[in-house]
Structure formats: structure tokens, C-alpha cells
């Protein structure tokens, strides 16, 4: 260990005791859904995910939501309400405990909340009020049902304790069931579980009392409370402080954290992306700290760098730092930092790929900057050495090419990278220049640094041709030459050939670095629907008097996650970016006095857009296979990244 680096993080490495459980440091893994359970059962890969984070340094881990009452028979939640689960629950807890890490199970019920399309016809809530996102209409719980639910939660918690779990975290945020009870907007009851603050907090206080009664003094009880849910008439910071005081004042709570946003248009606050500042909720945390009655506090919300975490602890803003997405990107985040290898951390870029995959129930958890999530060798991975060294040529220095290059070099191969660009990163470098993209630079920054450390030779500014590649006498070639946007049908051939209507990437390569306002209107045709297109639109609005986005689809951002889409819609409103949905463009062989005509795809009704200074298009990308046909007959060739199929970073 580098002694200087170790000394740089004394607060992160300081031990802490909670309810008799010694934590070796102040790093806590926040609850993240992994989608690695199967039909309610613990799997080897789920255990591996948590073991990897424990090995990497997390002293306290909060699990993903656990099914603790019978009505929560969710296939991707591990069951804890049945005695038959005890063996696998114990195996999970034992595996994490063997790494000197304490494991808490998250206790949660979504209530009326639903993130996937459709409505939940079996939803429950404190009151019969529709969900703000899914329009699900729940039924209101009766007082007897509430008491039975509390008892069932407590019985499952006792089972978890017998299986080796150190405690539970009660999730009372995110707009889910307990948040719904706490909120005066969502809770309209007139019985003992509604009305004033005492009534709205009653179910949470009763749950804490039941858990303590069933599990005893040595069981950690953590609570995640709403901070500011951003919904008018619901919970702001002042109300959050009143709730925190009421819940923590009775002495049952050992650890508290605060979640932002709600299951509404403010859900994006729960997982702030790169359009938000670093640690966006820190000022709020300092204010709420005064309301928790001295209970141990965990800081939560876009903490990505060890220095940020150390600062929070050193200032006394909190006693623990809770990381979710950052530990998905690199489970060895803390270990690398204290070993003096912060340069080797694969940093979270706050893209929310992890959130999208699991919340949309598409696939198990994944990450834009970590291709080995939950693999046995994930933690501080180093590729195995190859039996024999070979000469490898990689064409393209984007994210795919760089990953291939450094990995091959680390295995002992002699690697040369040929890049048409002047710097590493490819198109990701352009995206990093646009709003909300700065953190993406850490992806190719890590890869380029790793490649240099392993001896990769780079040739920049080279338009690779088959003869030049073959002259290097490669044993294998990796083509990472990317993809290009396809010109839309409405664009006449003469304008296309003249370059008067560029694709969005070409346009932004010129405009991303501009700071001087441009006269006129920018029109952007969007048949891409990815986040980068909308960040470019925001940048164009910073430069042009007006921006009009035209799309043939009925709404924007179809290829983004729910929380990403919320941010896009919000920023478009804030910047006054106009959207013409369900419209196509009609363009002659020349602009008529700077006028572009958009027509409705159904009615063909025209809308004229005057004073157009820029017209660009964003469309699906076709792979660049120029070298494939020439090289494939002569040398083993692999196509990777966009050259194989144009997709996102992950």
C-alpha cells in the first residue's frame, strides 16, 4: 500500500460500530436492484455480485429489495417470507460476512408505484389515489391489513437475522408505500394512520418497534427517508426534517439516509445523471442532519470520487458514505484508492444504464464502464496472460477499440492502434464535450491509461488502408471503425453531396467548442432518440436564437430510460427547445430563403420554419465495414463495437 495514499483517506478507513457490529471502514453499498435472483431464489451470480463489493472494500452492504411478505412474490426479489429460503439466505449472508462485511436486507414495498409499462391491478396504498407515473389506481389498506403487514415484515426480519443478516434497511423513500404514508399529498386517511405528522409516521414507527421487539438490541435498523420529493404539497426539506425528527427521536433507528424525488416527474432526482452537479444533495443533507437526533447518517447521491467521500466525512457532514452506481462501475473503488491507484478506478459516469436494465426488467445489471459485473474475477480484474504473444492491430481508438487494445496488451500481445482521430476516445470524445457528457471522458481516459501502461503503440491521424494494416504483419486485426449516421430520404442527393445538411456528429464537431452565439434557427431532425442527440440540442440552444427538433415519432427520447427521459423533457422546457412530433421534413434541392417545411406524418399539414441557419439530422448508424472485405481473406479479423452493430456504450 502507498502510505501517502493511505494517509490521504483516514476518515474513509476509520472503523465505526453500529449496534455492536464493527464496520472496518465508512464505505456503504447502497441498495441496487441486480435482477440476478431467479424465481425468488438466491443464485450464485447474485452472491458473487455482493462478495465482489465486499472484497473491494465496502464494510456495509444494503441488499436489493427482499420479498418479505407473501404479496411480494416478485420473481427477481429473493424470498425471505418462507422457511424454505433459510438455507440460501444463510449462504448469501455467510459469503458476504466471510469478507468482513455486514449485510443488511432492504425492506420495501412499492405500493402503487410501477416503473414498467401497464398498470398494477393489485396495488395497495394508504389512500385510493393514482400513481403519478403509471396511473395505477391502488386500493386503500385497512387498519387490520396494516397491522398484519407489519407483523409479517417483522417475522421475515427475524428469519433474516437467524440466517446471518446484520439488520435491515427500511426504504421509506422513492414514492413507494411508506413514502406514500408519510406524504400529506399521497395520504388522505382520516384514521390513526393519516392526518397529522404523528398519524402519517405511525406505520413506520410501528414497524420499527415491531422489528426491534422481534430482533432485539443487536439488530441494525436503518431507514431511508424522503429528503425533498419535489412534488407540490408533498414533502419538502422542512417537512422531511419534521419526519426525520419524529422517526429518529424514539431511539429505534441506528442509521438514516435521505433519498430524493418521488415516483412522479421527479424520479430522476433519485439517480442524478451528469447533467446534475456532483453531490447535488449535500447542502440538503447538512440541513437535515440537525433533525436526526444524533443518529448515524449516511450521505447518498452521486458521490463518485474517493476525495469527495473523504471530504464529506472529514467535514462531519455524515458518518458513512453510501455509494450505489459507483460500486457497480468498480467494486474495488476503495481498495484502489487506499493503494494509491485512483488512476485505475473505473469511474461511474452517471449514465443510469444499470438503473434502466433492471428497472425495465430487460436483463441483469450492467454498466457502461464495467464489462464484468458479477463475474467471479470482476474485482480489480486483470486479464490472464496468453500462452503465446501475437501481433495485434486495432483499427479505431474509440471505446471499443481501446478496450480491446489494453486487454490484449495486458495479456502479453504486441498491440498497435491506428486511429483516424488525433486523440483517443473516438465519438465518445465529442459526446464528452456536450452538456451532461463530461464524465464519459473517464471511460476512455481509463482505457487509454491502461493501454499505455501495458505498452500499446498508438498511431493517430492515420486513415487506415488494407495495405498499411497488412504491412504491420498482424497475426490478428480488430476493426473498431465505428458507424455513420444514414442520410434520411427527405435529403436530396445534391445537398447531401455538398455537405450543406450535415449529420449531427459532423455539425457538433464544429459547434461543440463554439462560445459565440449564432444568428438564426437550428433545426434538428431526430430519428435517433438517444440521449446524446438531446444534449446536442441543448448545446445548439446555447448557441442559436431558437432550436426546433422535428421527429416523425409521436414523442421524443424513445430509446432512453424513464429517468433519462424525464431529464430530457425538463431541460427542453427550461431551454425553450421546440418539438414538432409526428412530423417529417420536405426539402427541395435548395433552401428557399432559409425556410424549411415540416409536414405532419398523418395529415400532411405543413409548418414553415423560417430563418434556418443550421439543418442537421440524427439517425440510426450504419457500420463502417470498409476494411472488412479487403482484410478478411488475408488475416483473422474481428469486428467490434459500432463496426459490428451500432449501439450504446455498454
C-alpha positions in Angstrom: 0.0 0.0 0.0 1.2 3.5 -0.8 1.5 5.1 2.7 0.8 8.6 1.3 -2.4 7.4 -0.4 -3.5 5.6 2.7 -2.9 8.7 4.8 -5.0 10.7 2.3 -8.2 8.8 3.2 -8.1 8.4 7.0 -11.8 9.1 7.5 -12.8 6.7 4.9 -10.7 4.0 6.5 -11.8 4.7 10.1 -13.9 2.0 11.7 -17.4 2.5 13.1 -19.6 0.4 15.4 -23.4 0.1 14.8 -25.4 -1.9 17.3 -22.3 -3.9 18.3 -21.3 -4.6 14.7 -17.9 -3.3 13.9 -17.5 -1.8 10.4 -13.9 -1.8 9.2 -14.4 1.5 7.3 -17.0 4.1 6.4 -18.0 2.8 2.9 -21.6 1.6 2.5 -23.0 0.0 -0.6 -26.5 1.5 -1.3 -29.3 -0.8 -2.3 -29.3 -1.6 -6.1 -31.6 -4.0 -7.9 -29.4 -6.5 -9.7 -32.1 -8.7 -11.4 -29.8 -11.7 -10.5 -32.3 -13.6 -8.4 -34.2 -16.3 -10.2 -37.9 -17.1 -9.4 -37.4 -15.8 -5.8 -34.2 -17.7 -5.2 -30.6 -16.7 -4.4 -28.3 -17.5 -7.3 -24.5 -18.0 -7.4 -24.2 -14.9 -9.5 -26.2 -12.8 -7.1 -23.9 -13.9 -4.2 -20.9 -13.2 -6.4 -22.1 -9.6 -7.0 -22.2 -8.9 -3.3 -19.0 -10.7 -2.5 -17.1 -8.7 -5.1 -18.2 -5.4 -3.5 -17.2 -6.7 -0.1 -13.8 -7.8 -1.3 -13.4 -4.4 -2.9 -13.8 -2.6 0.4 -17.4 -2.0 1.3 -17.8 -2.5 5.0 -21.6 -2.3 5.0 -23.8 -3.6 2.2 -27.6 -3.0 1.8 -29.1 -5.6 -0.4 -31.5 -5.2 -3.2 -35.2 -5.3 -2.2 -36.0 -8.6 -0.5 -39.5 -10.2 -0.7 -40.6 -10.1 3.0 -44.4 -10.5 2.8 -46.3 -13.0 0.8 -47.9 -10.5 -1.6 -44.4 -9.5 -2.7 -44.0 -12.7 -4.8 -41.7 -10.9 -7.3 -39.5 -13.2 -9.4 -36.4 -11.0 -9.3 -36.7 -10.5 -5.5 -35.2 -13.1 -3.2 -37.9 -14.6 -0.9 -37.5 -14.2 2.8 -41.1 -14.9 3.9 -40.8 -18.7 3.6 -38.9 -21.1 5.9 -37.6 -22.9 2.8 -35.5 -19.9 2.0 -33.3 -20.1 5.1 -30.5 -22.2 3.6 -29.9 -19.9 0.7 -30.3 -16.8 2.7 -27.7 -18.1 5.1 -25.3 -18.9 2.2 -25.7 -15.4 1.0 -25.0 -13.8 4.4 -22.1 -16.1 5.1 -20.4 -15.4 1.8 -20.5 -11.6 2.5 -19.6 -12.0 6.1 -16.5 -14.0 5.2 -15.2 -10.8 3.7 -15.6 -8.9 7.0 -18.6 -7.1 5.6 -22.0 -6.6 7.3 -25.1 -7.3 5.2 -28.5 -5.6 5.6 -31.6 -6.6 3.7 -33.7 -3.9 2.2 -37.3 -3.9 3.3 -39.6 -2.1 0.8 -43.0 -2.3 -0.8 -43.7 -0.3 -4.0 -47.3 0.3 -3.1 -48.9 2.0 -6.1 -45.6 2.7 -7.8 -44.8 0.9 -11.1 -41.9 1.6 -13.4 -42.7 -0.8 -16.3 -45.5 -0.1 -18.8 -49.0 -1.0 -17.8 -50.9 -0.7 -14.6 -50.7 -2.8 -11.4 -54.3 -4.0 -10.7 -53.3 -5.4 -7.3 -51.6 -2.3 -5.9 -52.0 -1.1 -2.4 -51.6 2.4 -0.9 -52.6 4.4 2.2 -55.3 6.1 0.0 -57.0 5.3 -3.3 -55.1 7.8 -5.3 -53.5 7.1 -8.7 -49.8 6.7 -9.2 -48.2 9.7 -10.9 -46.3 7.7 -13.5 -48.2 4.6 -14.3 -51.8 5.8 -13.5 -52.2 2.7 -11.4 -55.2 3.0 -9.1 -54.5 1.2 -5.8 -56.9 0.1 -3.1 -56.5 1.7 0.3 -55.2 -0.6 3.1 -57.4 -1.3 6.1 -56.0 -0.8 9.6 -56.1 -4.5 10.2 -54.1 -5.2 6.9 -51.5 -2.6 8.0 -51.0 -4.4 11.4 -50.8 -7.8 9.7 -48.3 -6.4 7.1 -46.1 -5.0 9.9 -46.1 -8.3 11.7 -45.2 -10.2 8.5 -42.3 -7.8 7.9 -41.1 -8.4 11.4 -41.3 -12.2 11.2 -39.2 -12.2 8.0 -36.7 -9.8 9.5 -36.3 -12.3 12.4 -35.7 -15.0 9.8 -33.0 -12.9 8.1 -31.4 -12.4 11.5 -31.2 -16.1 12.1 -29.6 -16.5 8.7 -26.8 -14.1 9.5 -28.0 -10.7 8.2 -26.8 -7.9 10.5 -30.0 -5.9 10.0 -32.5 -4.3 7.6 -32.9 -1.0 5.8 -36.5 0.2 5.7 -36.9 2.1 2.4 -39.4 4.8 3.1 -38.5 7.0 0.0 -38.7 7.0 -3.8 -42.5 7.4 -3.7 -43.1 3.8 -2.6 -45.6 2.6 0.0 -44.0 4.0 3.2 -43.2 7.3 1.4 -46.9 7.4 0.4 -47.9 7.1 4.1 -45.5 9.9 5.0 -46.7 12.3 2.3 -49.7 14.6 3.0 -50.3 14.6 -0.7 -50.5 10.8 -1.0 -52.0 10.0 2.3 -55.6 11.3 2.7 -56.6 8.9 5.5 -58.7 10.1 8.4 -57.9 7.3 10.8 -54.8 6.8 13.1 -52.6 6.3 10.0 -53.3 9.6 8.4 -53.8 13.3 9.1 -51.2 15.0 11.2 -47.5 14.1 11.4 -48.0 11.6 14.2 -50.6 9.8 12.1 -48.6 9.8 8.8 -45.5 8.5 10.6 -47.4 5.9 12.7 -46.9 2.9 10.4 -43.2 3.5 10.1 -42.8 3.9 13.8 -44.9 0.8 14.5 -42.7 -1.1 12.0 -39.5 0.0 13.8 -41.0 -1.0 17.1 -42.0 -4.4 15.8 -38.6 -5.1 14.3 -36.8 -4.1 17.5 -39.1 -6.3 19.5 -38.7 -9.4 17.3 -34.9 -8.9 16.5 -33.5 -7.5 19.7 -30.9 -4.9 20.5 -28.1 -6.3 18.3 -30.0 -5.9 15.0 -29.2 -2.8 12.9 -32.3 -0.9 11.9 -31.5 1.6 9.1 -34.1 3.9 7.5 -34.1 5.7 4.1 -36.3 8.7 4.4 -37.6 11.2 1.8 -35.4 14.3 1.5 -37.2 16.6 -0.9 -39.5 14.7 -3.2 -40.1 17.8 -5.4 -43.9 17.2 -5.6 -46.1 20.2 -4.6 -48.0 19.6 -1.4 -45.9 16.6 -0.5 -42.5 16.5 1.3 -40.0 19.4 1.0 -36.9 19.8 3.1 -38.7 21.4 6.0 -41.3 18.5 6.1 -38.5 16.0 5.7 -36.9 17.4 8.8 -40.1 17.1 10.8 -40.5 13.5 9.6 -36.9 12.6 10.4 -37.2 14.1 13.9 -40.4 12.1 14.6 -38.9 8.8 13.3 -35.5 9.0 14.8 -36.5 10.6 18.1 -37.7 7.4 19.7 -34.3 5.7 19.7 -35.1 2.7 17.5 -33.2 3.9 14.4 -29.4 3.2 14.1 -28.7 4.6 10.6 -30.5 7.1 8.4 -30.1 8.3 4.9 -32.2 10.5 2.6 -33.5 9.8 -0.9 -34.6 12.5 -3.3 -37.5 12.6 -5.7 -40.7 10.6 -5.8 -42.5 8.1 -8.1 -43.5 11.1 -10.3 -41.9 13.5 -12.7 -39.2 13.9 -10.1 -38.0 10.3 -10.1 -34.8 11.5 -11.9 -33.6 13.1 -8.7 -33.2 9.6 -7.2 -30.3 8.8 -9.7 -29.0 12.2 -10.8 -27.1 12.0 -14.1 -24.2 14.0 -15.4 -26.5 17.0 -16.1 -26.6 17.4 -12.3 -23.7 18.7 -10.3 -21.5 16.4 -8.2 -23.0 15.6 -4.8 -26.2 17.6 -5.6 -27.9 16.9 -2.3 -25.0 17.8 0.1 -26.4 21.2 1.3 -29.8 19.5 1.9 -28.0 16.7 3.9 -26.3 19.3 6.1 -29.7 20.9 6.9 -31.4 17.5 7.6 -28.5 16.4 9.7 -29.8 18.6 12.5 -33.1 16.7 12.5 -31.9 13.1 13.0 -31.3 13.3 16.8 -27.7 12.2 16.6 -28.4 9.0 14.7 -25.6 7.8 12.4 -26.1 9.5 9.0 -25.1 8.1 5.6 -24.5 10.6 2.7 -26.2 9.5 -0.5 -26.4 10.9 -4.0 -23.9 11.0 -6.9 -20.7 10.6 -4.8 -18.2 9.2 -7.3 -14.7 10.1 -6.2 -12.8 9.0 -3.1 -11.7 12.6 -2.4 -15.4 13.6 -2.4 -16.2 10.9 0.1 -13.3 11.8 2.3 -14.3 15.4 2.3 -17.9 14.6 3.4 -16.6 12.5 6.4 -13.8 15.0 7.3 -16.2 17.9 7.5 -18.6 15.8 9.6 -21.4 16.1 7.0 -22.1 12.3 7.6 -20.6 9.3 9.3 -20.9 7.0 6.3 -20.8 7.4 2.5 -23.3 5.3 0.6 -22.4 4.5 -3.0 -24.5 2.6 -5.4 -23.7 3.2 -9.0 -20.0 4.0 -8.3 -19.6 0.5 -6.8 -21.3 -1.1 -9.8 -18.7 0.6 -12.0 -15.8 -0.5 -9.8 -16.3 -2.8 -6.8 -12.6 -2.2 -5.9 -13.2 1.6 -5.7 -11.9 1.9 -2.1 -9.2 -0.7 -2.4 -7.7 1.1 -5.4 -7.9 4.5 -3.7 -6.1 3.5 -0.5 -3.5 1.5 -2.5 -2.6 4.7 -4.4 -4.2 3.5 -7.6 -7.0 6.0 -8.1 -6.0 6.2 -11.7 -7.1 2.6 -12.1 -10.6 3.2 -10.8 -13.3 2.7 -13.4 -15.5 5.7 -12.5 -19.2 5.8 -12.6 -20.4 8.1 -15.5 -23.9 8.5 -14.0 -25.5 7.2 -17.3 -28.1 5.1 -15.5 -27.6 2.1 -17.7 -27.7 0.0 -14.5 -31.0 1.5 -13.5 -32.6 1.1 -16.9 -31.7 -2.5 -17.3 -33.1 -3.7 -14.0 -36.0 -1.3 -13.7 -37.2 -2.0 -17.2 -36.7 -5.7 -16.4 -34.7 -6.2 -19.6 -31.7 -8.0 -18.3 -29.4 -8.4 -15.2 -27.5 -5.4 -14.1 -24.8 -4.0 -16.4 -22.6 -0.9 -16.6 -21.2 1.4 -19.3 -17.7 1.3 -17.6 -17.6 -2.2 -16.2 -18.0 -5.1 -18.7 -17.6 -7.8 -15.9 -20.3 -7.0 -13.4 -20.9 -10.0 -11.1 -18.2 -12.2 -12.8 -16.0 -14.2 -10.4 -12.9 -12.3 -11.4 -14.6 -8.9 -11.5 -13.0 -7.3 -8.5 -9.8 -5.5 -9.6 -9.7 -7.7 -12.7 -6.5 -8.3 -14.7 -6.8 -10.4 -17.8 -4.9 -13.7 -17.8 -1.7 -13.9 -19.8 -1.8 -15.6 -23.2 0.1 -18.7 -23.9 1.9 -17.0 -26.8 2.4 -13.4 -27.8 0.9 -12.3 -31.1 0.9 -9.1 -33.2 -2.5 -7.4 -33.0 -3.6 -4.4 -34.9 -6.6 -2.5 -33.7 -8.2 0.0 -36.1 -10.0 2.7 -34.2 -9.4 4.3 -30.9 -13.0 4.7 -29.6 -14.2 3.0 -26.5 -14.5 -0.5 -28.2 -11.1 -0.3 -29.8 -9.4 1.0 -26.6 -10.9 -1.8 -24.5 -9.7 -4.4 -27.0 -6.3 -2.8 -27.2 -5.5 -2.6 -23.5 -6.9 -6.0 -22.7 -4.9 -7.7 -25.5 -1.7 -5.9 -24.4 -2.3 -6.9 -20.8 -2.5 -10.5 -22.0 1.0 -10.1 -23.4 0.3 -9.3 -27.1 2.1 -6.7 -29.1 -0.6 -4.2 -29.9 -0.7 -1.3 -32.4 -3.7 1.0 -32.6 -4.4 3.0 -35.8 -6.7 6.0 -35.3 -8.1 8.5 -37.8 -8.6 10.9 -35.0 -5.9 13.0 -33.3 -6.8 11.8 -29.7 -8.2 8.7 -28.1 -11.9 8.3 -27.4 -13.5 8.4 -30.9 -17.1 9.8 -30.9 -17.2 9.5 -27.1 -14.8 12.4 -27.0 -17.3 14.5 -28.9 -20.1 13.4 -26.6 -18.0 14.4 -23.6 -17.9 18.0 -24.9 -21.7 18.3 -24.9 -23.9 19.0 -21.8 -24.1 16.1 -19.5 -21.2 14.2 -21.1 -18.1 15.3 -19.2 -17.9 12.1 -17.0 -17.8 9.9 -20.2 -14.2 11.0 -20.6 -13.3 8.8 -17.6 -14.2 5.7 -19.7 -11.7 6.3 -22.5 -9.3 8.0 -20.0 -9.0 4.8 -18.0 -8.7 2.7 -21.2 -6.0 4.9 -22.7 -4.0 5.0 -19.5 -4.2 1.2 -19.1 -3.2 0.8 -22.8 -0.1 3.0 -22.3 0.9 1.2 -19.1 0.8 -2.1 -21.0 2.8 -0.9 -23.9 0.2 -0.3 -26.6 1.6 1.7 -29.5 -0.7 4.4 -30.9 -0.6 6.0 -34.4 -3.0 8.9 -34.5 -4.2 10.8 -37.6 -3.9 7.7 -39.7 -6.6 6.8 -42.3 -6.0 3.1 -42.2 -6.0 1.2 -45.5 -5.7 -2.5 -46.0 -2.1 -2.3 -47.4 -1.0 -0.3 -44.4 -2.6 -2.7 -41.9 -1.1 -5.7 -43.6 2.4 -4.0 -43.7 2.4 -4.3 -39.9 2.3 -8.1 -40.4 -0.5 -8.7 -37.9 -1.5 -12.1 -36.6 -4.9 -10.7 -36.0 -6.8 -7.5 -36.7 -9.6 -5.9 -34.7 -11.8 -3.5 -36.6 -13.4 -0.8 -34.3 -14.0 1.7 -37.1 -17.4 2.8 -35.8 -20.5 3.7 -37.7 -22.0 6.7 -39.5 -25.5 8.2 -39.5 -27.5 7.3 -42.6 -28.9 10.3 -44.5 -32.7 10.5 -44.4 -34.8 10.0 -47.5 -36.0 13.6 -47.5 -32.5 14.9 -48.0 -31.8 15.5 -51.8 -28.7 13.9 -53.2 -27.1 17.3 -54.3 -27.5 18.8 -50.8 -26.1 15.6 -49.3 -23.1 15.5 -51.5 -22.4 19.2 -51.0 -22.4 18.7 -47.2 -24.9 21.5 -46.7 -27.1 19.4 -44.4 -24.6 17.5 -42.2 -25.3 14.7 -39.8 -25.4 15.8 -36.2 -22.0 14.4 -35.3 -20.4 16.4 -38.1 -22.3 19.5 -37.1 -21.3 19.3 -33.5 -17.7 18.6 -34.2 -17.6 22.2 -35.3 -20.1 23.7 -32.9 -19.3 21.9 -29.6 -16.4 24.2 -28.8 -18.0 27.4 -30.0 -18.9 30.0 -27.4 -20.2 32.8 -29.6 -24.0 33.0 -30.2 -25.1 32.2 -33.8 -27.9 34.1 -35.5 -30.9 32.3 -36.8 -32.7 29.0 -36.1 -31.2 25.5 -35.7 -33.4 22.7 -37.0 -32.6 19.2 -35.8 -34.2 16.1 -37.4 -34.4 13.4 -34.8 -34.8 9.8 -35.9 -32.2 8.7 -33.3 -33.9 9.2 -30.0 -30.8 8.7 -27.9 -29.5 10.9 -25.0 -26.6 12.4 -27.0 -28.9 13.9 -29.6 -30.8 15.8 -26.9 -27.6 17.0 -25.3 -26.6 18.4 -28.7 -30.0 20.1 -28.9 -29.3 21.8 -25.6 -25.9 22.9 -26.8 -27.4 24.3 -30.0 -29.9 26.3 -27.9 -27.0 27.8 -26.1 -25.7 29.0 -29.5 -28.8 29.8 -31.6 -31.7 32.1 -31.1 -34.1 29.2 -31.5 -34.0 25.4 -31.8 -36.7 23.3 -33.4 -36.5 19.5 -33.1 -38.5 17.6 -35.7 -39.2 13.8 -35.3 -41.5 11.5 -37.2 -42.3 9.7 -34.0 -45.1 10.8 -31.6 -42.8 11.7 -28.7 -39.1 12.2 -28.1 -36.5 10.1 -26.3 -38.0 6.7 -27.1 -34.6 5.0 -26.8 -33.8 6.2 -23.3 -34.7 5.1 -19.8 -37.5 6.7 -17.8 -35.3 8.8 -15.6 -33.2 9.9 -18.5 -36.3 10.9 -20.5 -37.6 12.9 -17.6 -34.4 15.0 -17.5 -34.5 15.5 -21.3 -38.1 16.7 -21.2 -37.3 19.0 -18.3 -34.3 20.6 -20.0 -36.2 21.1 -23.2 -38.8 23.0 -21.3 -36.2 25.0 -19.3 -34.3 26.0 -22.5 -37.4 26.6 -24.6 -36.5 24.0 -27.2 -39.5 23.4 -29.5 -40.6 19.9 -30.6 -42.6 19.0 -33.7 -43.5 15.4 -33.0 -45.1 13.2 -35.7 -43.5 15.5 -38.4 -41.2 14.8 -41.3 -39.3 17.3 -43.4 -39.8 18.3 -47.0 -36.8 19.8 -48.7 -36.1 20.8 -52.3 -32.7 21.0 -53.9 -32.0 24.2 -52.2 -33.2 26.2 -49.1 -35.8 28.7 -50.1 -34.8 31.9 -48.3 -33.7 29.9 -45.2 -37.2 28.2 -44.9 -37.6 24.5 -44.0 -41.0 22.9 -44.2 -42.1 20.2 -41.7 -45.2 18.2 -42.6 -47.4 16.1 -40.2 -46.9 12.4 -41.0 -50.7 11.8 -40.9 -52.4 14.9 -42.2 -49.5 16.3 -44.3 -50.3 19.7 -42.9 -47.3 21.9 -43.4 -45.4 24.0 -40.8 -42.9 26.5 -42.2 -39.7 27.2 -40.1 -38.1 30.4 -41.2 -34.6 31.9 -40.8 -32.9 28.5 -40.6 -29.2 28.8 -40.1 -28.5 25.2 -39.4 -30.2 22.0 -40.5 -28.8 18.7 -39.3 -30.0 15.1 -38.8 -29.6 12.4 -36.2 -30.4 8.9 -37.5 -29.5 5.3 -36.9 -25.9 4.4 -37.8 -24.6 2.0 -40.4 -21.4 0.1 -39.5 -18.2 1.2 -41.3 -17.1 -2.1 -42.9 -14.7 -0.6 -45.5 -11.7 -2.6 -44.4 -13.6 -5.8 -43.7 -13.9 -7.1 -47.2 -10.2 -6.3 -48.0 -8.7 -7.8 -44.9 -10.9 -10.8 -44.1 -9.5 -13.1 -46.8 -5.9 -12.4 -45.7 -5.8 -12.2 -41.9 -8.1 -13.2 -39.0 -10.4 -10.1 -38.4 -12.9 -9.3 -35.7 -15.4 -6.6 -35.9 -16.3 -5.0 -32.6 -18.3 -2.1 -31.2 -20.3 0.1 -33.7 -18.4 -1.5 -36.5 -20.3 -4.7 -35.7 -23.6 -3.1 -34.7 -24.2 0.5 -33.7 -25.2 0.6 -30.0 -24.7 2.5 -26.8 -21.5 2.5 -24.7 -22.3 -0.6 -22.6 
